[in-house]
Amino acid sequence: MTTIVLRHIAVARDYANVHGHLLPGNSVVWDGYALGTWLKNQRAGAKKARENAA
């Protein structure tokens, strides 16, 4: 994994620890990272991968 992906994962963990969930709105910026947009894109990519595998 790239450094930026690892950083986003760390930021996501921090957000989840503070909020008790990992469902930020799309516009949420956490610790300077566009976490909401990043998670939306990660989920969309995972969904596309599952659809392509089926």
mmCIF file of the C-alpha atoms, coordinates in Angstrom:
data_MODEL
# 
_entry.id   MODEL 
# 
loop_
_atom_site.group_PDB 
_atom_site.id 
_atom_site.type_symbol 
_atom_site.label_atom_id 
_atom_site.label_alt_id 
_atom_site.label_comp_id 
_atom_site.label_asym_id 
_atom_site.label_entity_id 
_atom_site.label_seq_id 
_atom_site.pdbx_PDB_ins_code 
_atom_site.Cartn_x 
_atom_site.Cartn_y 
_atom_site.Cartn_z 
_atom_site.occupancy 
_atom_site.B_iso_or_equiv 
_atom_site.pdbx_formal_charge 
_atom_site.auth_seq_id 
_atom_site.auth_comp_id 
_atom_site.auth_asym_id 
_atom_site.auth_atom_id 
_atom_site.pdbx_PDB_model_num 
ATOM 1  C CA . MET A 1 1  ? 0.000   0.000   0.000   1.00 0.00 ? 1  MET A CA 1 
ATOM 2  C CA . THR A 1 2  ? 1.092   3.528   -0.625  1.00 0.00 ? 2  THR A CA 1 
ATOM 3  C CA . THR A 1 3  ? 1.884   5.968   2.141   1.00 0.00 ? 3  THR A CA 1 
ATOM 4  C CA . ILE A 1 4  ? -1.177  8.076   1.351   1.00 0.00 ? 4  ILE A CA 1 
ATOM 5  C CA . VAL A 1 5  ? -3.504  5.060   1.606   1.00 0.00 ? 5  VAL A CA 1 
ATOM 6  C CA . LEU A 1 6  ? -1.968  4.098   4.935   1.00 0.00 ? 6  LEU A CA 1 
ATOM 7  C CA . ARG A 1 7  ? -2.415  7.677   6.135   1.00 0.00 ? 7  ARG A CA 1 
ATOM 8  C CA . HIS A 1 8  ? -6.078  7.689   5.113   1.00 0.00 ? 8  HIS A CA 1 
ATOM 9  C CA . ILE A 1 9  ? -6.587  4.396   6.979   1.00 0.00 ? 9  ILE A CA 1 
ATOM 10 C CA . ALA A 1 10 ? -5.015  5.922   10.101  1.00 0.00 ? 10 ALA A CA 1 
ATOM 11 C CA . VAL A 1 11 ? -7.241  8.997   9.769   1.00 0.00 ? 11 VAL A CA 1 
ATOM 12 C CA . ALA A 1 12 ? -10.297 6.745   9.319   1.00 0.00 ? 12 ALA A CA 1 
ATOM 13 C CA . ARG A 1 13 ? -9.408  4.824   12.479  1.00 0.00 ? 13 ARG A CA 1 
ATOM 14 C CA . ASP A 1 14 ? -9.021  8.057   14.399  1.00 0.00 ? 14 ASP A CA 1 
ATOM 15 C CA . TYR A 1 15 ? -12.396 9.303   13.158  1.00 0.00 ? 15 TYR A CA 1 
ATOM 16 C CA . ALA A 1 16 ? -14.053 6.007   14.144  1.00 0.00 ? 16 ALA A CA 1 
ATOM 17 C CA . ASN A 1 17 ? -12.462 6.090   17.600  1.00 0.00 ? 17 ASN A CA 1 
ATOM 18 C CA . VAL A 1 18 ? -13.772 9.591   18.212  1.00 0.00 ? 18 VAL A CA 1 
ATOM 19 C CA . HIS A 1 19 ? -17.249 9.132   16.700  1.00 0.00 ? 19 HIS A CA 1 
ATOM 20 C CA . GLY A 1 20 ? -17.921 5.451   17.317  1.00 0.00 ? 20 GLY A CA 1 
ATOM 21 C CA . HIS A 1 21 ? -18.684 4.810   13.632  1.00 0.00 ? 21 HIS A CA 1 
ATOM 22 C CA . LEU A 1 22 ? -17.123 5.121   10.204  1.00 0.00 ? 22 LEU A CA 1 
ATOM 23 C CA . LEU A 1 23 ? -19.989 6.705   8.300   1.00 0.00 ? 23 LEU A CA 1 
ATOM 24 C CA . PRO A 1 24 ? -18.957 10.337  7.819   1.00 0.00 ? 24 PRO A CA 1 
ATOM 25 C CA . GLY A 1 25 ? -20.832 12.515  5.390   1.00 0.00 ? 25 GLY A CA 1 
ATOM 26 C CA . ASN A 1 26 ? -19.267 12.942  1.964   1.00 0.00 ? 26 ASN A CA 1 
ATOM 27 C CA . SER A 1 27 ? -18.090 16.449  2.802   1.00 0.00 ? 27 SER A CA 1 
ATOM 28 C CA . VAL A 1 28 ? -16.321 15.530  6.072   1.00 0.00 ? 28 VAL A CA 1 
ATOM 29 C CA . VAL A 1 29 ? -12.682 16.581  6.303   1.00 0.00 ? 29 VAL A CA 1 
ATOM 30 C CA . TRP A 1 30 ? -10.795 15.012  9.212   1.00 0.00 ? 30 TRP A CA 1 
ATOM 31 C CA . ASP A 1 31 ? -7.242  15.915  10.145  1.00 0.00 ? 31 ASP A CA 1 
ATOM 32 C CA . GLY A 1 32 ? -6.868  17.715  6.822   1.00 0.00 ? 32 GLY A CA 1 
ATOM 33 C CA . TYR A 1 33 ? -8.014  14.752  4.704   1.00 0.00 ? 33 TYR A CA 1 
ATOM 34 C CA . ALA A 1 34 ? -11.239 14.571  2.691   1.00 0.00 ? 34 ALA A CA 1 
ATOM 35 C CA . LEU A 1 35 ? -12.243 11.455  4.612   1.00 0.00 ? 35 LEU A CA 1 
ATOM 36 C CA . GLY A 1 36 ? -15.894 11.386  3.528   1.00 0.00 ? 36 GLY A CA 1 
ATOM 37 C CA . THR A 1 37 ? -15.016 11.528  -0.160  1.00 0.00 ? 37 THR A CA 1 
ATOM 38 C CA . TRP A 1 38 ? -12.198 9.000   0.226   1.00 0.00 ? 38 TRP A CA 1 
ATOM 39 C CA . LEU A 1 39 ? -14.455 6.486   1.995   1.00 0.00 ? 39 LEU A CA 1 
ATOM 40 C CA . LYS A 1 40 ? -17.228 6.992   -0.567  1.00 0.00 ? 40 LYS A CA 1 
ATOM 41 C CA . ASN A 1 41 ? -14.743 6.233   -3.347  1.00 0.00 ? 41 ASN A CA 1 
ATOM 42 C CA . GLN A 1 42 ? -13.346 3.192   -1.509  1.00 0.00 ? 42 GLN A CA 1 
ATOM 43 C CA . ARG A 1 43 ? -16.827 1.767   -1.010  1.00 0.00 ? 43 ARG A CA 1 
ATOM 44 C CA . ALA A 1 44 ? -17.767 2.399   -4.643  1.00 0.00 ? 44 ALA A CA 1 
ATOM 45 C CA . GLY A 1 45 ? -14.577 0.682   -5.806  1.00 0.00 ? 45 GLY A CA 1 
ATOM 46 C CA . ALA A 1 46 ? -15.233 -2.334  -3.583  1.00 0.00 ? 46 ALA A CA 1 
ATOM 47 C CA . LYS A 1 47 ? -18.792 -2.575  -4.873  1.00 0.00 ? 47 LYS A CA 1 
ATOM 48 C CA . LYS A 1 48 ? -17.589 -2.433  -8.481  1.00 0.00 ? 48 LYS A CA 1 
ATOM 49 C CA . ALA A 1 49 ? -15.004 -5.155  -7.780  1.00 0.00 ? 49 ALA A CA 1 
ATOM 50 C CA . ARG A 1 50 ? -17.692 -7.407  -6.261  1.00 0.00 ? 50 ARG A CA 1 
ATOM 51 C CA . GLU A 1 51 ? -19.976 -6.822  -9.249  1.00 0.00 ? 51 GLU A CA 1 
ATOM 52 C CA . ASN A 1 52 ? -17.183 -7.601  -11.717 1.00 0.00 ? 52 ASN A CA 1 
ATOM 53 C CA . ALA A 1 53 ? -16.293 -10.795 -9.856  1.00 0.00 ? 53 ALA A CA 1 
ATOM 54 C CA . ALA A 1 54 ? -19.847 -12.116 -10.020 1.00 0.00 ? 54 ALA A CA 1 
# 
